[in-house]
């Protein structure tokens, strides 16, 4: 603000020259730096001079409010006697008023009497001159405001132009007659324009662009935005296919022009591919878990993701099997295609076949007119995730096996055969081998699904992931519930770490959501954890743990009996169990079975 008056010194000098003659007085403008900015007569010779401290201007600037100074006789005034220029000053009397802008004093405007006639006139018409000089100060303030607004507008215009020139999209503005009023650098480069096309018709550039038709359409429909593909011909080069977004500009209800933004369609395809690629990289990172078992599973899944081989993901409820299935899909070359989920346990057995394979019109009572595609058709070129495959009825397993083997299907009630390009990922929390022994699951279907098996370990077997997960869910529910909980108390963390989590990650997430809802402070305390967590005692786990250990031991022995105890046999047994060879060896050691 200090240099505001200097920025309009030319205007101030013109004003001083004009009004000095009207007032028959000399005028002077001094800014807050005590520099003479403009003046007439006596002051004109001092423009650019800086007064010393103690001068009248400094005293007036220090007085609060809008007070002014009137000195009838400088020889006898106490105000003037402190001034360093007192002895040499030729001013006999003066009227000084502050220049206020936004309630801040930027300087002073003075009327000066240099002879006795002017002094008498100033004294006699003091009220009139006070009003006059006050109006001049207000005029200066208005001018400053206009100047500042003009500078803001110019600065904003420069910023907008810089931003528009910086963006990668080509941008062209046209008026209502279709003449180009502005064009950015990206458009000039993209269209290979050597000459500035300002004031040319947009139709000279884009032969397929009809602004008049767009304006008519906008008037009829009330629409402002249009998308259009335009083929742009470049002399001596291959043409460009541009994807354009056209926005009509209105002033009240009248169209005043349009803004056309565009990019090469090939560039958009490259950008889309890059974005999809980045999402693929992040797919597995979204699954929280850094334990050796989880790290090994992620590593192996990434390795097989880009194949078309069928995956069977096994693990207890709540371990995140569906998350792994989606991550495999997103990371694969099918990532941009459909990911279709079928929960085999939630669909009634009478409807499962029509849901999977679709049906033709009239196939059964209540069938939709025109028929309906099944999940396999919807997943064409993508991935079909068969969740809870162990709950699929035997009657549906037969046709599923046939479709998987032939990659062809017929809708229910149909005669037309459809070719399929679908990757299968299946998941279950059940012991399929036991179901096979009970004749509840087909062995041949199991072998078709169990091409690349994975076993997601329960949370109690990878307790090092619990601390990571509780803080992840804390951050998530802090945002959702607008809380600011910083941490877990040591006691709460210990309780969460020792609890066996039979519902796995899903149960853990629910527990943290509950705690964040209940907690009113900044630290999760044991009192705000679910009762089953705080009341749990390790003794409660013994029976459950024993039964789980027995089941695990039984599964391992069964696999070794089937595949043998040679090194190759153990490798095949580990694959069948969905665990790594190192994990199998560790479990064999824990249950004291020979691994030689």
C-alpha positions as CSV (number, residue, x, y, z in Angstrom):
1,X,0.0,0.0,0.0
2,X,3.0,2.4,0.5
3,X,3.5,3.0,-3.2
4,X,-0.2,3.5,-4.1
5,X,0.2,7.3,-4.6
6,X,3.4,6.9,-6.6
7,X,1.6,4.5,-9.0
8,X,-0.8,7.4,-10.0
9,X,1.6,10.3,-9.7
10,X,0.9,11.3,-13.4
11,X,-2.9,11.6,-12.5
12,X,-2.1,13.5,-9.3
13,X,0.0,16.0,-11.1
14,X,-2.7,16.6,-13.7
15,X,-5.2,17.0,-10.9
16,X,-3.0,19.5,-9.0
17,X,-2.4,21.6,-12.2
18,X,-6.1,21.7,-12.9
19,X,-7.4,22.5,-9.4
20,X,-4.7,24.9,-8.3
21,X,-6.0,27.4,-10.8
22,X,-9.6,26.9,-9.6
23,X,-8.6,27.4,-6.0
24,X,-6.0,30.1,-6.7
25,X,-3.8,28.2,-4.3
26,X,-0.8,25.9,-4.6
27,X,-1.5,22.2,-4.2
28,X,0.9,19.5,-2.9
29,X,0.6,15.8,-2.5
30,X,3.0,14.0,-0.1
31,X,2.9,10.2,0.5
32,X,3.5,8.2,3.6
33,X,7.2,8.0,2.9
34,X,7.2,11.9,3.2
35,X,8.1,12.1,-0.5
36,X,6.5,14.9,-2.6
37,X,4.6,13.0,-5.3
38,X,2.9,15.9,-7.1
39,X,2.5,19.7,-6.7
40,X,2.3,23.1,-8.2
41,X,4.3,26.3,-7.8
42,X,6.3,25.9,-4.6
43,X,5.7,22.2,-4.4
44,X,6.4,21.5,-8.1
45,X,10.0,22.3,-7.5
46,X,10.2,19.8,-4.7
47,X,8.6,16.8,-6.4
48,X,10.7,13.8,-5.6
49,X,12.1,15.4,-2.5
50,X,11.7,13.5,0.8
51,X,11.0,15.6,3.9
52,X,12.6,14.9,7.2
53,X,10.8,13.6,10.3
54,X,8.9,16.1,12.3
55,X,7.2,17.8,9.3
56,X,3.5,18.6,9.3
57,X,2.7,15.6,7.1
58,X,4.2,13.1,9.5
59,X,2.3,14.7,12.4
60,X,-1.0,14.5,10.5
61,X,-0.4,10.9,9.5
62,X,0.1,10.0,13.2
63,X,-3.2,11.6,14.3
64,X,-5.9,8.8,14.4
65,X,-9.1,9.3,12.4
66,X,-9.8,11.8,9.6
67,X,-8.5,14.9,11.4
68,X,-7.0,17.7,9.3
69,X,-4.5,20.5,10.1
70,X,-5.2,24.2,9.4
71,X,-2.3,26.6,10.1
72,X,-3.3,30.2,9.8
73,X,0.2,31.6,10.3
74,X,3.3,29.3,10.0
75,X,5.5,31.9,11.8
76,X,3.6,31.6,15.0
77,X,2.4,27.9,14.8
78,X,3.8,25.4,17.3
79,X,3.3,22.7,14.6
80,X,5.7,24.3,12.2
81,X,8.4,25.3,14.8
82,X,9.5,21.6,15.1
83,X,10.0,21.3,11.4
84,X,13.6,21.2,10.1
85,X,12.6,23.4,7.2
86,X,11.0,26.1,9.4
87,X,13.6,28.8,8.7
88,X,13.6,28.4,4.9
89,X,9.9,27.7,4.4
90,X,8.1,30.2,2.2
91,X,4.6,28.9,3.1
92,X,2.5,31.5,5.1
93,X,-0.5,29.3,5.8
94,X,-1.8,25.8,4.7
95,X,-4.7,23.4,5.0
96,X,-3.7,19.8,5.0
97,X,-6.1,16.8,4.7
98,X,-5.2,13.1,4.9
99,X,-5.7,10.8,1.8
100,X,-7.6,7.8,3.1
101,X,-8.0,4.5,1.3
102,X,-9.6,1.5,3.0
103,X,-9.3,3.4,6.3
104,X,-5.6,3.7,5.9
105,X,-3.7,7.0,5.5
106,X,-1.6,6.9,2.4
107,X,-0.4,10.5,2.5
108,X,-1.7,14.1,2.5
109,X,-3.1,16.7,0.2
110,X,-2.4,20.4,1.1
111,X,-3.6,23.8,-0.1
112,X,-0.8,26.3,0.4
113,X,-0.9,30.1,0.7
114,X,2.4,31.6,-0.5
115,X,1.4,35.3,-0.2
116,X,-0.7,37.4,2.1
117,X,-3.7,37.6,-0.3
118,X,-3.8,33.8,-0.5
119,X,-3.5,33.5,3.3
120,X,-6.4,35.9,3.9
121,X,-8.5,34.0,1.4
122,X,-7.7,30.6,3.0
123,X,-8.6,32.0,6.4
124,X,-11.8,33.7,5.3
125,X,-13.1,30.6,3.3
126,X,-11.7,27.9,5.5
127,X,-14.9,25.9,5.6
128,X,-15.3,26.1,1.8
129,X,-11.7,25.0,1.2
130,X,-12.0,22.2,3.8
131,X,-14.9,20.8,1.9
132,X,-13.1,21.3,-1.4
133,X,-9.9,19.5,-0.3
134,X,-12.0,16.7,1.3
135,X,-13.7,16.1,-2.0
136,X,-10.4,16.0,-3.8
137,X,-9.1,13.4,-1.3
138,X,-12.3,11.3,-1.9
139,X,-11.7,11.7,-5.7
140,X,-8.2,10.4,-5.3
141,X,-9.4,7.4,-3.2
142,X,-12.0,6.5,-5.9
143,X,-9.2,6.7,-8.5
144,X,-7.0,4.5,-6.5
145,X,-9.8,1.9,-6.2
146,X,-10.5,2.0,-9.9
147,X,-6.7,1.8,-10.6
148,X,-6.4,-1.2,-8.3
149,X,-9.4,-2.9,-9.9
150,X,-8.0,-2.3,-13.3
151,X,-4.7,-3.8,-12.2
152,X,-6.5,-6.8,-10.7
153,X,-8.4,-7.4,-13.9
154,X,-5.2,-7.1,-16.0
155,X,-3.4,-9.4,-13.6
156,X,-6.3,-11.9,-13.6
157,X,-6.4,-11.8,-17.4
158,X,-2.7,-12.5,-17.6
159,X,-3.0,-15.4,-15.1
160,X,-6.0,-16.9,-17.0
161,X,-4.1,-16.5,-20.3
162,X,-1.0,-18.2,-18.8
163,X,-3.1,-21.1,-17.4
164,X,-5.0,-21.5,-20.7
165,X,-1.7,-21.5,-22.7
166,X,-0.3,-24.0,-20.2
167,X,-3.0,-26.7,-20.4
168,X,-2.6,-29.5,-22.9
169,X,-6.0,-29.1,-24.4
170,X,-6.4,-26.9,-27.4
171,X,-8.8,-24.0,-26.6
172,X,-10.5,-21.7,-29.1
173,X,-13.0,-19.0,-28.3
174,X,-15.4,-17.7,-31.0
175,X,-18.1,-15.0,-31.0
176,X,-21.7,-15.4,-32.0
177,X,-20.8,-14.9,-35.7
178,X,-18.2,-17.7,-35.5
179,X,-15.1,-15.5,-35.6
180,X,-12.1,-16.6,-33.6
181,X,-11.5,-14.2,-30.7
182,X,-8.9,-16.2,-28.8
183,X,-6.7,-19.3,-29.2
184,X,-4.2,-20.8,-26.9
185,X,-0.7,-22.1,-27.6
186,X,-1.7,-25.8,-27.4
187,X,-4.3,-25.2,-30.2
188,X,-1.7,-23.4,-32.4
189,X,0.8,-26.3,-32.0
190,X,-1.8,-29.1,-32.3
191,X,-3.3,-27.6,-35.5
192,X,0.2,-26.7,-36.9
193,X,-0.8,-23.0,-37.4
194,X,2.0,-20.7,-38.3
195,X,-0.2,-17.6,-38.5
196,X,-2.5,-16.3,-35.8
197,X,-6.0,-17.1,-36.9
198,X,-7.6,-14.3,-34.9
199,X,-10.8,-12.9,-36.6
200,X,-10.9,-15.8,-39.0
201,X,-14.1,-17.9,-39.2
202,X,-14.0,-21.2,-37.2
203,X,-15.4,-23.0,-40.2
204,X,-12.1,-22.1,-42.0
205,X,-10.3,-24.3,-39.5
206,X,-13.0,-27.0,-38.8
207,X,-15.0,-27.8,-41.9
208,X,-17.4,-29.9,-39.9
209,X,-18.2,-27.3,-37.3
210,X,-21.6,-25.6,-37.6
211,X,-22.0,-23.0,-34.8
212,X,-25.3,-21.8,-36.1
213,X,-26.8,-25.3,-35.8
214,X,-25.4,-25.6,-32.2
215,X,-26.9,-22.2,-31.3
216,X,-30.3,-23.3,-32.7
217,X,-30.1,-26.6,-30.9
218,X,-29.2,-24.8,-27.6
219,X,-32.1,-22.4,-28.0
220,X,-34.5,-25.3,-28.5
221,X,-33.1,-27.7,-25.8
222,X,-31.6,-25.3,-23.3
223,X,-28.3,-27.2,-23.5
224,X,-25.0,-25.5,-23.1
225,X,-22.5,-28.4,-23.7
226,X,-21.9,-30.6,-26.7
227,X,-19.4,-33.3,-27.6
228,X,-18.3,-33.7,-31.2
229,X,-15.6,-35.5,-33.1
230,X,-14.0,-33.4,-35.8
231,X,-11.6,-34.5,-38.5
232,X,-8.9,-31.8,-39.0
233,X,-6.9,-31.9,-42.2
234,X,-3.3,-30.8,-42.1
235,X,-1.7,-30.0,-45.4
236,X,1.0,-32.4,-46.4
237,X,0.4,-34.6,-43.3
238,X,-2.1,-37.2,-42.1
239,X,-5.3,-35.7,-40.7
240,X,-6.2,-35.5,-37.0
241,X,-9.3,-36.9,-35.3
242,X,-10.1,-34.5,-32.5
243,X,-12.5,-35.0,-29.6
244,X,-14.1,-31.7,-28.9
245,X,-16.1,-30.3,-26.0
246,X,-18.1,-27.2,-27.1
247,X,-19.6,-24.9,-24.5
248,X,-22.0,-22.1,-25.6
249,X,-21.5,-18.8,-23.8
250,X,-24.7,-16.9,-22.8
251,X,-25.3,-13.3,-21.8
252,X,-28.7,-13.3,-20.2
253,X,-30.6,-15.5,-22.7
254,X,-28.6,-14.6,-25.8
255,X,-25.7,-16.7,-27.1
256,X,-22.6,-14.6,-27.3
257,X,-20.2,-17.2,-28.5
258,X,-18.7,-20.6,-27.7
259,X,-15.5,-22.1,-26.3
260,X,-14.1,-25.2,-28.0
261,X,-11.7,-27.4,-26.1
262,X,-10.2,-30.4,-27.9
263,X,-7.5,-33.1,-27.8
264,X,-6.3,-35.6,-30.3
265,X,-8.3,-38.8,-29.8
266,X,-5.1,-40.9,-30.0
267,X,-3.7,-38.8,-27.0
268,X,-6.8,-39.6,-25.0
269,X,-6.4,-43.3,-25.7
270,X,-2.8,-43.2,-24.5
271,X,-3.9,-41.3,-21.3
272,X,-6.6,-43.8,-20.6
273,X,-4.2,-46.7,-21.0
274,X,-1.7,-45.0,-18.6
275,X,-4.4,-44.4,-16.0
276,X,-5.6,-48.0,-16.2
277,X,-1.9,-49.1,-15.8
278,X,-1.5,-47.0,-12.7
279,X,-4.7,-48.5,-11.2
280,X,-3.4,-52.0,-11.9
281,X,-0.2,-51.2,-10.0
282,X,-2.2,-50.1,-7.0
283,X,-4.6,-53.1,-7.0
284,X,-2.7,-55.3,-4.6
285,X,-1.3,-52.4,-2.5
286,X,-4.9,-51.7,-1.5
287,X,-5.0,-55.1,0.3
288,X,-3.4,-54.4,3.7
289,X,-1.0,-57.0,5.0
290,X,2.8,-57.2,5.2
291,X,3.3,-60.5,6.9
292,X,5.5,-63.0,5.1
293,X,2.5,-65.2,4.1
294,X,0.5,-62.2,2.7
295,X,3.6,-60.8,0.9
296,X,4.2,-64.2,-0.7
297,X,0.5,-64.6,-1.8
298,X,0.6,-61.1,-3.4
299,X,3.8,-61.8,-5.2
300,X,2.6,-65.1,-6.6
301,X,-0.8,-63.7,-7.6
302,X,0.9,-60.8,-9.5
303,X,2.9,-63.4,-11.3
304,X,-0.1,-65.3,-12.6
305,X,-2.5,-62.4,-12.9
306,X,-1.9,-61.8,-16.6
307,X,-2.6,-65.4,-17.6
308,X,-6.0,-66.9,-18.4
309,X,-5.6,-69.8,-15.9
310,X,-8.3,-70.6,-13.4
311,X,-7.7,-69.6,-9.8
312,X,-9.1,-71.2,-6.7
313,X,-8.9,-69.0,-3.6
314,X,-9.5,-70.7,-0.3
315,X,-9.7,-69.3,3.2
316,X,-12.0,-68.7,6.1
317,X,-14.8,-66.2,5.9
318,X,-13.7,-62.6,6.2
319,X,-10.1,-63.1,5.0
320,X,-10.6,-61.0,1.9
321,X,-10.9,-63.6,-0.9
322,X,-13.0,-61.3,-3.0
323,X,-10.4,-58.5,-2.7
324,X,-7.7,-60.8,-4.0
325,X,-10.0,-61.9,-6.9
326,X,-10.6,-58.3,-7.9
327,X,-7.0,-57.4,-7.6
328,X,-6.0,-60.2,-9.9
329,X,-8.6,-59.0,-12.5
330,X,-7.5,-55.3,-12.2
331,X,-3.9,-56.3,-12.7
332,X,-4.5,-58.6,-15.6
333,X,-4.9,-57.6,-19.3
334,X,-8.7,-58.0,-18.7
335,X,-8.6,-55.1,-16.2
336,X,-10.7,-52.8,-18.4
337,X,-13.3,-55.4,-19.0
338,X,-16.2,-56.6,-16.8
339,X,-15.6,-58.2,-13.4
340,X,-18.8,-60.1,-12.6
341,X,-19.4,-61.7,-9.2
342,X,-21.8,-64.6,-8.5
343,X,-22.4,-65.6,-4.8
344,X,-23.3,-69.2,-5.2
345,X,-24.6,-69.4,-1.7
346,X,-27.1,-66.5,-1.9
347,X,-28.9,-67.6,-5.1
348,X,-31.6,-70.3,-4.8
349,X,-30.7,-73.5,-6.5
350,X,-33.7,-73.3,-8.8
351,X,-32.5,-69.9,-10.1
352,X,-28.7,-70.4,-10.1
353,X,-28.6,-72.0,-13.6
354,X,-30.6,-69.2,-15.2
355,X,-28.5,-66.6,-13.4
356,X,-25.2,-68.2,-14.6
357,X,-26.1,-69.1,-18.1
358,X,-29.1,-66.9,-18.9
359,X,-32.4,-67.9,-20.5
360,X,-34.4,-67.4,-23.7
361,X,-37.9,-65.9,-23.9
362,X,-40.5,-68.5,-22.8
363,X,-38.0,-70.8,-21.2
364,X,-40.2,-70.9,-18.1
365,X,-43.2,-69.2,-16.5
366,X,-42.3,-65.6,-15.7
367,X,-39.3,-65.5,-18.1
368,X,-38.6,-61.9,-19.2
369,X,-39.6,-61.0,-22.7
370,X,-36.6,-61.2,-25.0
371,X,-34.8,-63.4,-22.5
372,X,-31.9,-62.4,-20.3
373,X,-28.1,-62.9,-20.5
374,X,-26.4,-64.8,-17.8
375,X,-23.4,-63.9,-15.7
376,X,-21.1,-65.8,-18.1
377,X,-22.2,-63.6,-21.0
378,X,-22.0,-60.4,-19.0
379,X,-18.4,-61.4,-18.1
380,X,-17.4,-62.0,-21.8
381,X,-13.7,-60.9,-22.3
382,X,-13.5,-60.2,-18.5
383,X,-13.5,-62.2,-15.3
384,X,-16.2,-64.3,-13.6
385,X,-15.8,-64.6,-9.8
386,X,-17.6,-67.6,-8.4
387,X,-17.7,-66.9,-4.7
388,X,-18.7,-69.6,-2.2
389,X,-18.3,-72.2,-4.9
390,X,-18.5,-75.0,-2.3
391,X,-22.2,-74.1,-1.8
392,X,-23.2,-74.7,-5.4
393,X,-25.7,-77.6,-5.8
394,X,-24.5,-80.7,-7.7
395,X,-27.2,-80.2,-10.4
396,X,-25.5,-76.9,-11.4
397,X,-22.0,-78.2,-11.1
398,X,-22.5,-80.5,-14.2
399,X,-23.3,-77.7,-16.6
400,X,-20.6,-75.4,-15.0
401,X,-18.0,-78.0,-15.6
402,X,-19.2,-78.4,-19.3
403,X,-19.0,-74.6,-19.9
404,X,-15.5,-74.3,-18.3
405,X,-14.2,-77.2,-20.4
406,X,-15.7,-76.1,-23.7
407,X,-15.9,-72.3,-23.2
408,X,-19.3,-72.5,-24.9
409,X,-22.8,-72.3,-23.5
410,X,-26.5,-72.5,-24.3
411,X,-29.0,-70.3,-22.5
412,X,-31.7,-72.1,-20.6
413,X,-34.4,-72.9,-23.1
414,X,-32.2,-72.0,-26.0
415,X,-30.6,-73.8,-28.9
416,X,-28.0,-71.3,-30.0
417,X,-24.4,-71.9,-28.8
418,X,-22.4,-68.9,-27.6
419,X,-18.6,-68.8,-27.6
420,X,-17.1,-67.4,-24.4
421,X,-13.9,-65.7,-23.5
422,X,-14.0,-65.6,-19.7
423,X,-11.5,-66.1,-17.0
424,X,-12.7,-68.0,-13.9
425,X,-11.7,-67.2,-10.4
426,X,-13.5,-69.3,-7.7
427,X,-13.4,-68.9,-3.9
428,X,-14.6,-70.9,-0.9
429,X,-14.3,-71.2,2.8
430,X,-15.2,-74.9,2.8
431,X,-13.1,-78.0,2.7
432,X,-13.8,-79.1,-0.9
433,X,-11.9,-82.4,-0.4
434,X,-14.3,-83.3,2.4
435,X,-17.3,-82.3,0.3
436,X,-16.0,-84.6,-2.5
437,X,-15.8,-87.5,0.0
438,X,-19.4,-86.7,1.0
439,X,-20.4,-86.7,-2.7
440,X,-21.5,-83.0,-2.4
441,X,-18.9,-81.7,-4.8
442,X,-17.7,-83.1,-8.1
443,X,-14.1,-84.2,-8.2
444,X,-13.7,-83.4,-11.9
445,X,-15.0,-79.8,-11.3
446,X,-12.6,-79.5,-8.4
447,X,-9.6,-80.3,-10.7
448,X,-10.9,-77.8,-13.3
449,X,-11.1,-75.1,-10.7
450,X,-7.9,-76.0,-8.7
451,X,-5.5,-75.1,-11.5
452,X,-3.7,-72.4,-9.5
453,X,-4.7,-72.7,-5.8
454,X,-4.2,-70.1,-3.1
455,X,-4.9,-70.3,0.6
456,X,-5.5,-66.9,2.5
457,X,-4.3,-67.5,6.0
458,X,-6.6,-66.4,8.9
459,X,-5.8,-63.3,10.8
460,X,-4.8,-65.3,13.9
461,X,-1.9,-66.9,11.9
462,X,-0.6,-63.5,10.8
463,X,-0.9,-61.4,13.9
464,X,1.8,-59.0,12.8
465,X,-0.8,-57.6,10.3
466,X,-3.3,-56.7,13.1
467,X,-1.5,-53.5,14.1
468,X,-1.3,-52.3,10.5
469,X,-5.0,-53.1,9.9
470,X,-6.3,-51.4,13.1
471,X,-4.6,-48.1,12.2
472,X,-5.8,-48.4,8.6
473,X,-9.4,-48.8,9.7
474,X,-9.0,-46.1,12.3
475,X,-8.0,-43.6,9.6
476,X,-10.9,-44.8,7.4
477,X,-13.6,-44.3,10.0
478,X,-12.1,-41.1,11.4
479,X,-12.8,-39.7,7.9
480,X,-16.2,-41.2,7.5
481,X,-17.4,-40.3,11.0
482,X,-15.6,-37.0,11.2
483,X,-13.7,-38.0,14.3
484,X,-10.1,-37.1,15.4
485,X,-9.0,-40.2,17.3
486,X,-5.2,-40.3,17.2
487,X,-4.2,-43.7,18.6
488,X,-5.0,-46.8,20.6
489,X,-4.1,-47.1,24.2
490,X,-1.5,-49.8,24.9
491,X,-4.1,-51.9,26.7
492,X,-6.6,-51.7,23.8
493,X,-3.9,-52.6,21.3
494,X,-2.9,-55.7,23.4
495,X,-6.6,-56.8,23.6
496,X,-7.0,-56.4,19.8
497,X,-3.7,-58.3,19.2
498,X,-4.6,-61.4,21.4
499,X,-8.2,-61.8,20.2
500,X,-8.4,-64.8,17.7
501,X,-10.7,-63.0,15.2
502,X,-12.8,-65.9,14.0
503,X,-14.4,-63.5,11.6
504,X,-11.0,-62.4,10.4
505,X,-10.4,-59.0,8.8
506,X,-14.2,-58.3,8.4
507,X,-14.7,-58.8,12.1
508,X,-11.7,-56.6,12.9
509,X,-13.0,-53.8,10.7
510,X,-16.5,-54.0,12.4
511,X,-14.8,-53.8,15.8
512,X,-12.8,-50.7,14.9
513,X,-15.9,-49.0,13.4
514,X,-17.8,-49.7,16.6
515,X,-14.9,-48.3,18.7
516,X,-14.6,-45.1,16.7
517,X,-18.4,-44.6,17.0
518,X,-18.3,-45.0,20.7
519,X,-15.1,-43.2,21.6
520,X,-15.5,-39.5,22.5
521,X,-11.8,-38.7,23.2
522,X,-8.7,-38.9,21.1
523,X,-7.6,-42.4,22.1
524,X,-9.3,-45.7,21.7
525,X,-9.6,-47.2,25.2
526,X,-10.5,-50.8,26.2
527,X,-13.9,-49.6,27.5
528,X,-14.9,-48.7,23.9
529,X,-14.0,-52.0,22.3
530,X,-16.7,-54.7,21.7
531,X,-17.4,-56.8,24.8
532,X,-16.3,-60.0,23.1
533,X,-12.8,-58.5,22.6
534,X,-12.4,-57.2,26.2
535,X,-13.9,-60.4,27.8
536,X,-12.0,-62.9,25.8
537,X,-9.6,-65.2,27.7
538,X,-7.1,-67.4,26.0
539,X,-8.6,-70.4,27.8
540,X,-11.7,-69.9,25.7
541,X,-9.7,-70.5,22.6
542,X,-8.3,-74.0,23.5
543,X,-11.2,-76.1,22.3
544,X,-11.5,-74.1,19.1
545,X,-7.8,-74.1,18.5
546,X,-7.5,-77.8,19.1
547,X,-10.3,-78.5,16.6
548,X,-8.7,-76.2,14.0
549,X,-5.2,-77.7,14.6
550,X,-6.7,-81.2,14.2
551,X,-8.4,-80.2,10.9
552,X,-5.2,-78.6,9.6
553,X,-3.2,-81.7,10.6
554,X,-5.7,-83.9,9.0
555,X,-5.6,-81.9,5.7
556,X,-1.8,-82.0,5.6
557,X,-1.6,-85.8,6.3
558,X,-4.3,-86.4,3.6
559,X,-2.3,-84.3,1.1
560,X,0.9,-86.1,1.8
561,X,-0.8,-89.5,1.5
562,X,-2.1,-88.5,-1.9
563,X,1.0,-86.9,-3.3
564,X,3.8,-88.6,-1.4
565,X,6.6,-87.5,1.0
566,X,9.3,-86.9,-1.6
567,X,10.4,-83.4,-2.3
568,X,8.3,-83.3,-5.4
569,X,5.4,-84.8,-3.5
570,X,5.6,-82.1,-0.8
571,X,5.7,-79.4,-3.5
572,X,2.5,-80.8,-5.0
573,X,0.9,-81.2,-1.6
574,X,1.7,-77.5,-0.8
575,X,0.1,-76.4,-4.0
576,X,-3.0,-78.5,-3.3
577,X,-3.3,-77.0,0.1
578,X,-2.8,-73.5,-1.3
579,X,0.3,-72.7,0.8
580,X,3.9,-72.2,0.1
581,X,6.4,-75.1,0.5
582,X,8.2,-73.2,3.3
583,X,4.8,-72.8,5.2
584,X,4.2,-76.5,4.7
585,X,7.6,-77.4,6.1
586,X,7.0,-75.1,9.1
587,X,3.6,-76.6,9.8
588,X,5.1,-80.1,9.5
589,X,7.7,-79.2,12.0
590,X,5.1,-77.7,14.4
591,X,3.0,-80.9,14.4
592,X,6.1,-83.0,14.6
593,X,5.7,-84.9,11.4
594,X,8.8,-86.2,9.5
595,X,9.8,-84.2,6.5
596,X,12.8,-86.2,5.5
